[in-house]
Each structure stands twice: as C-alpha cells, then as structure tokens.
Amino acid sequence: MADNIFLKHAGVKYPIICGPMYPCSNPELVAAVSDAGALGVIQPVALTYVHGYEFSAGIDYIRSLTDRPVGMNLLIEKNSKKYHQKMQHWMAVALEKNIRFFITSLGKPDWVVEMAHEVGAYVYHDVTEGRWAEKAIDVGVDGLIAVNNRAGGHAGNYTVDELVVLLRRYDLPLVCAGGVGCRDKYIEAMQAGYQAVQMGTRFIASNECSAHLSYKQAIINAHEADIVLSERITGIPVSVINSAYIKKMGLKPNALERWMLDHPRLKYFMRTVMALKALRSFKISLLDKTGKNDYWQAGKSVETIHALLSVGEIIEALTEENAHNTHQA
Ligand SMILES: Cc1cc2nc3c(=O)[nH]c(=O)nc-3n(C[C@H](O)[C@H](O)[C@H](O)COP(=O)(O)O)c2cc1C
C-alpha cells in the first residue's frame, strides 16, 4: 500500500470509495464511510433535492459528523446552462470547504480539472472504455474510475479484467467500480492491478444508508440473475432489480421515446426529460414505504451481499484478514 497513489490523492487509510449515489448518498452514509477510513462521496443533487439540505449547510453537517476527507461527485453532462452554472457554484463551495477529491461523470471534465488543480485538488473521471479515458486524460484528470459491466447505476460493457488491460496503458491510478461486495472480490480487484475499489450497492444495505428497509431487503434477497439493464429510466442502460414494477414497465423505451432518442437534435432534450422523470421516481421509491414503487438501482454485487451491516462492519470485513467470512459481507 505504501506506493498507492490513490491513498495519497484521497488522503484516506483504505483504498475504498463509497461511490456517489443518486438518491442514496445521504449525508450520514457519506460521513460514516469517511469516518471508517474509506472515502465517502457527496452526490450534490441527492444532498439537496432528496435529502433537503442547502448545499453548503449539507457539507457543514457532514463535517460535523467526521473530520476525515470526503469527496464530491459532479455529473457534468452539458444539458442546460443553468445546470452547468449550478455545478460550477457547487464546485466552488466544495473547494472553499476544503474538499479535495472530485469524481466526474458523463461529460468533459476540463473546467473541473482547472478549478481543482488551482488548489491542488484531484479529479478522477468515470470511464467505461479507452476512448472516454483518452478524452479525460487530454484535459488532465488524475485518475480513472473504471466502470465495469457488473456496476450499479450506469454499467459499462467490459469485465473487471478486460478494463484493467484496456486502461493500464494510460499510467494513471485505476479504481474498479462494479461487482465488489465482499472481501474476495476486493482482493481480486486489487490483485488485478486496480489501486482502489468503488462500491455502491453494498453500502445501500447498511444501517447508515437512509433508504427504506424494503430496498435494502431487496438487495439482500436478490441474486445476480435478478439484475437487469433498463433503458426506460434515463435513455441509457441503468442496472436495476427486476422487481414487479420494472417488469410491468418493460426495459426498452417505447416507440416515441426511441425515435426521439435516436434523433440527432432531439436526443439531448429527450434524455433530459427522461432524467428529470427518473430523478423524481428514484426519490419517490427511496422514501416510499408501500413497496409499490420498487424502482431500485443495484449492481450484480447483490450476489455477495447477505446481511444488513453497519458501514464500519462492511469496511472491516473487506480489509481485516480475520474479520468475517466473505458471505457475511
Ligand atoms: C443507486 C445507485 C445510484 C448511483 N448514482 C450515481 C451517481 O449519481 N453518480 C455516479 O457517478 N455514479 C453513480 N452510481 C455508481 C456508483 O457510484 C458506483 O460506481 C457503483 O455502484 C459501483 O457498482 P456496485 O453497485 O456494484 O458496487 C450509482 C450506483 C447506484 C447503485
């Protein structure tokens, strides 16, 4: 671990990130992960729109729960000018509050890198293949989050092993995102050549995540075969549990949505409409107690998740040789 660049960049003890999750990244979860020696990451839309904090006050609240480093996520796909300005504002506030590690997803992270590097902060960019990595490297990112085909959220196309082969030529720290829910998978990823892992699904089934118990139980009950990719949610495939709700809705866009998604000029508008609808649906299903809106994002790591644990227990089970057998985690 002595030469692990990720640990230096993030300023943490363990090479583990609790990935940003809309809507699941409640401030208590972010703080608990950092407090346990890994890296909790703020998802600003979840912090404000779902969990109801004014952005700056939300960071202060997290800071009141832990003094360890936390990171922040920026979904930087260009859609509206207003959204872009909001992201820039959030980034400026985060830097003022001494956040020094950023994870960017979807767009071109040039302006994030510029703002971060001015104060010695680091930017890691989500990539699913070489061409996205090259675009991010061109603008100077410090590391790559390699999103594989087992990930929760927007999954990639390649396996854990294929991605490390594709991306190691760029000579940047690589973080394995997807499929890690237990110690065996963590060790496999580190031995494959990754410098850290980014986990989402495992942390939803934790005491500190404020998701409804029915969501956590669905993760614990689910098997790999229950995870499907739905294009009906944001227009690009998202990993979800194949619940009754998802089965009823179907996995593919309807004919009108498909036409608009394929249209060169209308596709961004359509993706924005679908994303806004998804923001609302995910928020409802996170807080819903009836179980009627079981719109649950999760990755194939569900296969290795068998119990509701505290964040501390999850991190201990991953990092301590004799802590647990892997099925506990
Ligand atoms: C419910 C959920 C929401 C997510 N939301 C985001 C997000 O807002 N931004 C992002 O960069 N990644 C997001 N992700 C991806 C995670 O940060 C992480 O990379 C992924 O969960 C790793 O795969 P795993 O779930 O198998 O551990 C999300 C994942 C899940 C499960």
The ligand as a MOL file (V3000), in Angstrom:
LIG
                    3D

  0  0  0     0  0            999 V3000
M  V30 BEGIN CTAB
M  V30 COUNTS 31 33 0 0 0
M  V30 BEGIN ATOM
M  V30 1 C -28.3570 3.5650 -6.5750 0
M  V30 2 C -27.1310 3.9740 -7.3130 0
M  V30 3 C -27.0000 5.2920 -7.7190 0
M  V30 4 C -25.8410 5.7330 -8.3620 0
M  V30 5 N -25.7140 7.0600 -8.6750 0
M  V30 6 C -24.5520 7.5210 -9.1820 0
M  V30 7 C -24.3440 8.9090 -9.3630 0
M  V30 8 O -25.2050 9.7430 -9.0660 0
M  V30 9 N -23.1550 9.3230 -9.8650 0
M  V30 10 C -22.1670 8.4270 -10.2080 0
M  V30 11 O -21.0970 8.8590 -10.6640 0
M  V30 12 N -22.3150 7.1000 -10.0180 0
M  V30 13 C -23.4760 6.6200 -9.5020 0
M  V30 14 N -23.6160 5.2830 -9.2370 0
M  V30 15 C -22.4780 4.3680 -9.4330 0
M  V30 16 C -21.7220 4.1400 -8.1100 0
M  V30 17 O -21.0920 5.3150 -7.6760 0
M  V30 18 C -20.6890 3.0020 -8.2040 0
M  V30 19 O -19.7590 3.2610 -9.2100 0
M  V30 20 C -21.3490 1.6590 -8.4870 0
M  V30 21 O -22.4450 1.4830 -7.6200 0
M  V30 22 C -20.3730 0.5110 -8.2840 0
M  V30 23 O -21.0150 -0.6930 -8.5180 0
M  V30 24 P -21.6660 -1.6090 -7.3430 0
M  V30 25 O -23.0140 -1.0420 -7.1230 0
M  V30 26 O -21.6830 -2.9650 -7.9500 0
M  V30 27 O -20.8150 -1.5360 -6.1340 0
M  V30 28 C -24.7990 4.8050 -8.6390 0
M  V30 29 C -24.9550 3.4700 -8.2490 0
M  V30 30 C -26.0960 3.0410 -7.5950 0
M  V30 31 C -26.2190 1.6070 -7.1590 0
M  V30 END ATOM
M  V30 BEGIN BOND
M  V30 1 1 1 2
M  V30 2 1 2 3
M  V30 3 2 2 30
M  V30 4 2 3 4
M  V30 5 1 4 5
M  V30 6 1 4 28
M  V30 7 2 5 6
M  V30 8 1 6 7
M  V30 9 1 6 13
M  V30 10 2 7 8
M  V30 11 1 7 9
M  V30 12 1 9 10
M  V30 13 2 10 11
M  V30 14 1 10 12
M  V30 15 2 12 13
M  V30 16 1 13 14
M  V30 17 1 14 15
M  V30 18 1 14 28
M  V30 19 1 15 16
M  V30 20 1 16 17
M  V30 21 1 16 18
M  V30 22 1 18 19
M  V30 23 1 18 20
M  V30 24 1 20 21
M  V30 25 1 20 22
M  V30 26 1 22 23
M  V30 27 1 23 24
M  V30 28 2 24 25
M  V30 29 1 24 26
M  V30 30 1 24 27
M  V30 31 2 28 29
M  V30 32 1 29 30
M  V30 33 1 30 31
M  V30 END BOND
M  V30 END CTAB
M  END
